């Protein structure tokens, strides 16, 4: 579906149009390009939810969200019945979400879990806290590294705003290109929602989908592959 142009009120840039990764009668999973809002109210620009409304002919809200500068998989239900059932799966932590990220520094393999409380600051920023905020937990695994950067798998166990970004910061390894939490702002944000796995709510079996990160990731993965410390 990469050649589909959204012709609604807010013209969708062809270069940034989403790709349909999985679709059946009940569900739709899209690969969201970096730089596209998942959902916005009076934002004055086309969003992923706008594209889905045009594509399906109805208003379907996302089951979860990605930050504007995060690329990767977003799940939609095609009607309220499956929206409710999938929301229950998220609430019960029955949906596995895997992210890839490139962080600054050589990640210590012994740091395989970060737990903090997360609370809001001003201007869209959040922070880790010991005693104030919502509990959050992410597990991590090193996929590759050198002396300067690491390629990390992140599995969020909760769904807080900026959770992976903050937990990488808490571990001492901010994400490359993170304009809020890293001094390395010369690159794009290196955070990608790589895979989703869950039991289909209609009982038909397991759904497992994954999508490669954008092309500009390639030199990072080539650099860090097979170099785990």
Secondary structure, DSSP 8 states (H G I E B T S, - for coil): -TT----SSS---GGG--EEEEE-SSEEEEEE-TT--S--SS-SS--HHHHHHHHHSS---BSS---TT-EEEEEEESSHHHHHHHHHHHHTT-SEEEEEEEEES---TT--EEEEEEEE-STT-EEEESSSSEEEEEEEEEEEE-SSEEEEEEEESS--TTHHHHHHHHTT--BTT-TTT-S--SS---EEEEEEEEE-TTSS-EEEEE----GGGHHHHHHHTT---
